[in-house]
Amino acid sequence: MYEAYPDLKGQGEGVHEGAACYSNPKIVDILADWIVGCGQLPGVTEVDVWLTENLVQKPGCQCVRCRTQNRDLLEVRAVIDAWKKAKKTIPNVGLRVLTSEETADSNEQIIAMLPPEVKVWYYHSLLTYNNREMEIIPSYCEQSAKQGRVIGVVADLGVKGQLVQPFTSAHFIRYRMNEFADKNIASLMGYPRPRLYYCDFNTEATAEWSWNAKGRTTHEFALSWAMRQGLDDPELFAQWAETIGPVAWDVYGCEWPFGEKRRSLKTVTQQLKEGTLPELGEVFWELYPKPWGDIKSVRQLNQDVTNAAKAVKLAQKMGLARYHEESRVIYGYINSLKALYELKQVVKPERIAEENRTAAGIYFQNYVDSLRQVQQAVIKWEQAVGPWPGHPSIAGKTKVFLNPLIEDMISTAAEFDYQLN
């Protein structure tokens, strides 16, 4: 667009390279043309317009017309004007507008300025894309929905982050769908990452509880799913799902291990050496739960470890590699968190008391062994799921991602004179 219309590019020092000038009337013409182009496709009745997602704290256009105004509202005004212009060509085309992390501070004003028939998608990459046990619909969306506005939400159905990880948790999905139903959310754009068929259980659970939020229990749903899948022992699968689901939810609700990817945060090994690992249940800046923000107590942590071990045994009894390897992934992750927590108790900046050295050595090794187990199991899990023709294996990315976590802990242990296997 900027090659064809260079005057639409945001102006000013320090402006984000992708920023547009929404005071220029040409942007309305272009948006209207795009809406018409999409709206004239067969079967299309409405067009989604997604607002700017993230300018990474850089300003929008700083031209004379833009710099004194709210960038978000300028963008939305251009979208509304473009939609009205498009309706002159296709009168019945509907409009949905998707909010973003960038527009978060302006969302209430945005919703207020939209015509009542315009539908809204609520999206925020840090809030709607998460696996935490927390409500994600803000009060202004709930209030607007109660007043008759069609409000939708864009939410994760699988694991947050660009890693391949198994996640079978009816408990997580039922929790999310019940919040949406209770707050009159009318539509859902679900993200079953990394691939739909890797996330088939959670996706069908989404259909289950978005249709009937107060209906079946998690056990009843798991039993019915297993029967439809033709599993030999549906009750055994339901027991396994009831056991593994809450543990997996705790692990991924803590953004473990994906939270290690955030460059703005110190790694857990850095925190361990500095003595700055948070307490259980702490969430940094109320946004980042790594490494155990969704695990509130030692009792919960220990129960998760116990249940993960139980899930491994149930999966072995089922005799299905997919669920056995998934259990080993979750067991490895929760054991790594358990080992890290125990290390927090005995590793102090630059020293480990002599009476704690034996225990520390065990926990260092347990942490490393647990993540190595995940590396092995996630590859076997993907193989058991079975890639579709033309879909290459992607679990190797998770294995590679875990390498520096393992290496960092080995190096940390070496600083305290431990040689790990």
C-alpha positions in Angstrom: 0.0 0.0 0.0 2.8 2.4 0.9 4.5 1.7 -2.4 1.4 2.8 -4.3 0.4 5.6 -1.8 3.6 6.8 0.0 1.7 9.8 1.4 -0.3 7.3 3.6 2.7 6.3 5.5 2.9 7.7 9.0 5.1 10.8 9.4 7.3 12.0 12.2 10.4 11.1 14.2 10.3 7.7 15.9 7.1 6.6 14.2 6.5 2.9 13.8 7.5 1.8 10.3 4.0 0.3 9.7 2.0 3.2 11.0 -0.5 4.8 8.6 -1.9 8.3 8.4 -5.6 8.0 9.3 -6.3 11.7 8.7 -5.6 11.2 5.0 -9.0 10.5 3.2 -7.3 8.1 0.8 -7.1 5.5 3.6 -10.9 5.5 3.6 -11.0 4.8 -0.1 -8.6 1.9 0.2 -10.4 0.4 3.2 -13.7 0.7 1.4 -12.3 -1.0 -1.6 -11.0 -3.9 0.5 -14.4 -4.2 2.3 -16.2 -4.3 -1.1 -13.7 -6.9 -2.4 -14.2 -9.2 0.6 -18.0 -8.5 0.8 -18.6 -9.5 -2.8 -17.1 -13.0 -2.3 -19.6 -15.8 -2.5 -21.3 -16.4 0.9 -19.8 -13.4 2.6 -22.4 -11.3 4.6 -20.0 -9.3 6.8 -16.4 -8.3 6.9 -14.0 -8.3 9.8 -11.7 -5.3 10.0 -8.8 -5.9 12.5 -7.4 -2.8 14.1 -3.6 -2.2 14.4 -2.3 -4.9 16.7 0.8 -3.4 18.2 3.1 -0.4 17.6 5.5 -1.7 20.2 5.2 1.6 22.2 6.1 3.7 19.2 3.7 6.5 18.2 1.3 6.6 15.3 1.5 9.2 12.6 2.6 12.6 13.9 1.5 14.8 11.0 -0.2 18.1 11.8 -3.6 16.5 11.5 -2.9 13.3 13.5 -0.5 14.3 16.3 -3.1 16.1 18.5 -5.7 13.3 18.2 -6.2 9.8 19.6 -4.6 7.4 17.0 -7.0 4.6 17.8 -10.1 6.7 17.4 -8.8 8.1 14.1 -8.3 4.6 12.8 -11.8 3.5 13.9 -13.4 6.6 12.3 -11.6 5.7 9.0 -13.0 2.1 9.3 -16.6 3.4 9.9 -16.4 5.8 7.0 -15.0 3.1 4.8 -17.8 0.7 5.7 -20.4 3.4 5.0 -18.8 4.0 1.6 -18.7 0.3 0.9 -22.4 0.0 1.6 -23.1 2.2 -1.3 -21.9 -0.7 -3.5 -23.1 -3.6 -1.3 -25.8 -2.2 0.9 -26.2 -5.3 3.1 -22.6 -5.9 4.0 -22.1 -6.2 7.8 -19.1 -5.1 9.8 -17.1 -6.5 12.7 -14.3 -4.6 14.3 -11.5 -6.4 16.2 -9.8 -4.5 19.1 -6.2 -5.2 20.0 -3.4 -4.8 22.5 -2.7 -1.4 20.9 -6.2 -0.1 21.2 -6.8 -1.4 24.8 -6.8 2.0 26.5 -9.3 3.3 23.9 -11.6 0.3 23.7 -14.5 1.8 25.7 -14.4 4.9 23.5 -14.2 2.7 20.4 -17.3 0.7 21.3 -19.2 3.9 22.1 -18.5 5.4 18.7 -19.4 2.4 16.7 -22.9 2.3 15.1 -25.1 -0.2 17.2 -25.3 -2.7 14.4 -21.5 -3.1 14.1 -20.2 -6.2 15.9 -17.1 -6.3 18.0 -14.3 -8.8 18.5 -12.5 -8.3 21.8 -8.9 -9.4 21.4 -5.8 -8.6 23.4 -2.7 -10.7 22.9 -1.7 -10.7 26.5 -5.1 -11.3 28.0 -7.3 -13.3 25.6 -4.4 -15.4 24.5 -3.6 -17.1 27.8 -4.3 -20.3 29.7 -4.5 -18.8 33.2 -7.4 -19.4 35.6 -8.6 -15.8 35.3 -11.6 -14.1 33.7 -10.6 -12.4 30.5 -13.7 -10.4 29.5 -13.4 -6.8 30.7 -16.4 -5.1 32.4 -17.0 -2.7 29.5 -17.5 -5.6 27.1 -19.8 -7.3 29.5 -21.9 -4.2 29.9 -22.0 -3.5 26.2 -23.1 -7.1 25.6 -25.9 -6.7 28.1 -27.1 -3.6 26.4 -27.5 -5.5 23.1 -24.2 -5.0 21.3 -22.9 -8.2 19.7 -19.6 -8.8 21.4 -17.3 -11.7 20.5 -13.9 -12.8 21.8 -10.8 -14.2 20.3 -9.3 -16.8 22.6 -6.9 -19.7 22.8 -8.2 -23.2 22.8 -4.8 -24.8 22.9 -1.5 -23.8 24.6 -0.4 -20.1 24.4 2.8 -19.6 22.5 4.4 -20.9 19.4 5.4 -24.3 20.7 4.0 -27.7 20.0 2.5 -29.0 23.2 -0.3 -31.4 24.0 -3.2 -30.0 26.0 -6.3 -32.1 26.9 -8.2 -30.2 29.4 -12.0 -30.1 29.5 -11.6 -28.2 32.8 -9.9 -25.2 31.1 -12.4 -25.1 28.2 -15.5 -25.4 30.5 -14.2 -22.6 32.7 -13.6 -20.3 29.6 -17.0 -21.0 28.0 -18.9 -20.5 31.2 -17.4 -17.1 31.6 -18.3 -16.2 28.0 -21.9 -17.4 28.5 -22.3 -15.7 31.8 -21.2 -12.4 30.3 -23.4 -12.6 27.3 -20.6 -13.0 24.8 -22.2 -13.8 21.5 -19.4 -15.3 19.4 -16.1 -16.9 19.6 -13.0 -16.9 17.3 -11.1 -19.9 18.7 -7.4 -20.5 18.2 -6.7 -24.3 18.5 -2.9 -24.1 18.1 -0.7 -25.5 16.9 -2.9 -27.4 14.5 -6.6 -28.2 14.7 -6.2 -32.0 14.8 -3.6 -31.7 17.6 -6.2 -29.9 19.6 -9.3 -31.9 18.7 -10.5 -32.7 22.2 -10.4 -29.0 23.4 -12.0 -27.9 20.1 -15.0 -30.2 20.5 -15.2 -29.2 24.2 -15.5 -25.6 23.1 -18.5 -26.6 20.9 -19.9 -28.5 23.9 -19.9 -25.7 26.5 -20.4 -22.8 24.2 -23.7 -24.5 23.2 -24.7 -25.6 26.8 -22.4 -24.0 29.3 -24.2 -25.5 32.4 -24.7 -28.9 30.8 -22.4 -31.9 31.2 -19.6 -32.3 33.6 -16.0 -32.6 32.4 -16.2 -36.4 33.2 -19.4 -36.8 31.2 -18.0 -34.9 28.2 -14.7 -36.9 28.2 -16.7 -40.1 28.4 -18.9 -39.1 25.4 -15.8 -38.0 23.4 -14.1 -41.3 24.0 -17.2 -43.2 22.9 -17.4 -41.2 19.7 -13.7 -41.8 19.1 -14.3 -45.6 19.4 -11.9 -46.1 22.3 -11.9 -49.5 23.9 -12.5 -48.2 27.4 -14.2 -44.9 27.5 -14.5 -44.8 31.2 -10.7 -45.3 31.6 -10.1 -42.4 29.2 -12.5 -40.2 31.2 -10.6 -41.0 34.4 -7.4 -40.1 32.6 -8.8 -36.8 31.3 -10.1 -35.9 34.7 -6.7 -36.5 36.2 -4.5 -34.9 33.5 -6.7 -31.9 32.7 -6.2 -29.8 35.8 -2.5 -30.5 35.9 -2.0 -29.4 32.3 -4.1 -26.3 33.0 -1.8 -25.4 35.9 1.3 -25.9 33.9 0.2 -23.9 30.9 -1.6 -21.4 33.0 1.9 -20.6 34.4 3.1 -20.0 30.8 5.6 -22.8 31.5 7.9 -23.1 29.7 6.9 -20.6 27.0 7.3 -17.7 29.4 11.1 -18.3 29.2 10.9 -16.8 25.7 10.0 -13.3 26.8 13.1 -11.3 26.5 11.8 -8.6 28.9 11.9 -11.2 31.7 14.9 -12.8 33.4 15.2 -16.6 33.0 14.4 -18.8 35.9 18.1 -19.8 36.2 19.0 -16.1 36.5 16.4 -15.6 39.1 17.5 -18.7 41.0 21.1 -17.5 41.2 20.0 -14.0 42.3 17.4 -15.2 44.8 14.6 -13.4 43.0 12.3 -16.3 42.0 8.8 -15.3 43.0 6.6 -17.0 45.5 4.0 -19.5 44.4 1.0 -17.7 42.9 2.8 -14.4 42.0 2.1 -12.9 38.6 4.7 -10.3 37.4 3.1 -7.0 36.4 -0.3 -8.9 36.7 0.5 -10.2 33.2 3.3 -12.7 33.3 2.7 -15.8 35.5 6.0 -17.6 34.8 7.1 -19.9 36.4 4.2 -20.8 38.8 1.7 -17.9 38.9 -1.3 -20.3 38.6 0.0 -22.6 41.3 -1.1 -21.0 44.6 0.3 -23.3 47.2 2.8 -26.1 48.0 -0.2 -28.4 48.4 -1.4 -27.7 44.9 2.1 -28.2 43.5 2.5 -31.5 45.2 -1.0 -32.6 44.2 -0.2 -31.8 40.6 2.9 -34.0 40.8 0.9 -36.8 42.3 -1.9 -36.6 39.7 0.5 -36.3 36.8 2.2 -39.6 37.9 -1.3 -41.1 38.2 -2.2 -40.0 34.7 0.9 -41.7 33.3 -0.2 -45.0 34.9 -3.8 -44.6 33.6 -2.4 -43.9 30.1 -0.2 -46.9 30.2 -3.3 -49.0 31.1 -5.1 -47.5 28.1 -2.3 -48.7 25.9 -2.6 -45.7 23.6 0.8 -44.0 22.8 -0.8 -40.6 22.2 -2.1 -40.2 25.7 0.9 -42.0 27.3 3.3 -39.5 25.7 1.1 -36.6 26.5 1.1 -37.6 30.1 4.9 -37.8 30.1 5.1 -34.3 28.7 2.8 -32.9 31.5 4.6 -35.0 34.1 7.9 -33.7 32.9 6.8 -30.1 33.1 5.3 -30.3 36.5 8.3 -32.2 37.9 10.6 -29.5 36.5 8.5 -26.9 38.4 8.7 -29.0 41.5 12.4 -29.3 41.2 12.8 -25.5 40.6 10.7 -24.7 43.6 12.8 -27.0 45.8 15.9 -25.3 44.5 14.5 -22.0 45.4 14.4 -23.1 49.0 18.1 -24.2 49.2 20.0 -22.1 46.6 21.0 -18.7 47.9 23.0 -16.1 46.0 26.5 -17.5 45.5 26.1 -20.3 48.1 24.4 -23.4 49.1 24.5 -24.4 52.8 26.5 -27.6 53.4 23.5 -29.3 54.9 21.5 -28.7 51.7 24.1 -29.7 49.1 22.9 -33.3 48.7 19.3 -32.2 48.2 20.3 -29.4 45.8 22.2 -31.9 43.6 19.1 -34.1 43.4 16.9 -31.2 42.4 19.3 -29.9 39.8 19.3 -33.3 38.2 15.5 -33.7 38.5 15.0 -30.4 36.7 17.2 -31.4 33.8 15.9 -34.9 33.6 12.3 -33.7 33.6 12.8 -31.4 30.7 14.7 -34.1 28.8 11.8 -36.3 29.3 9.6 -33.7 27.7 11.9 -33.4 24.8 11.6 -37.2 24.1 7.9 -37.4 24.8 6.7 -34.5 22.8 8.3 -35.9 19.6 6.7 -39.3 20.3 3.3 -37.6 21.1 3.3 -35.9 17.7 4.2 -39.1 15.9 1.3 -40.8 17.7 -1.1 -38.1 16.8 -0.1 -38.7 13.2 0.7 -35.8 10.9 -1.6 -35.3 7.9 -0.2 -35.6 4.4 1.7 -32.4 3.5 2.0 -31.4 7.2 5.6 -31.6 8.3 6.6 -32.4 11.8 6.9 -29.4 14.0 7.4 -30.8 17.5 11.2 -30.5 17.0 10.8 -26.8 17.6 9.8 -27.6 21.2 12.7 -29.9 21.6 15.1 -27.2 20.4 13.4 -24.5 22.6 14.1 -26.6 25.7 17.8 -27.0 25.0 18.9 -23.7 26.5 16.7 -24.2 29.5 18.5 -27.5 30.2 21.9 -26.1 29.4 21.4 -23.0 31.6 20.5 -25.2 34.6 23.5 -27.5 33.9 25.8 -24.4 33.9 24.1 -23.0 37.0 24.7 -26.3 38.8 28.4 -26.3 37.7 28.8 -22.9 39.3 27.9 -24.6 42.6 30.4 -27.5 41.8 27.8 -30.0 40.6 28.4 -32.1 37.5 25.1 -33.3 36.1 24.5 -36.3 33.9 
